[in-house]
C-alpha cells in the first residue's frame, strides 16, 4: 500500500455536500480543519 507523505498540501478539489452544493478545498483554507473520509460500504 502506498504511504501518505506528511506536511505536503493536498491538491485542490471540490465535492458536493449533502445539499448538492459544491465545496472546494481551497475555499476552506485558513477557516477550518478539513477531514475527508471515504467509508467503504456507506451508500
Secondary structure, 3 states (H helix, E strand, C coil): CCCCCCCCCCCCCEEECCCCCEEEHHHHCCCCCCCCCCCCCCC
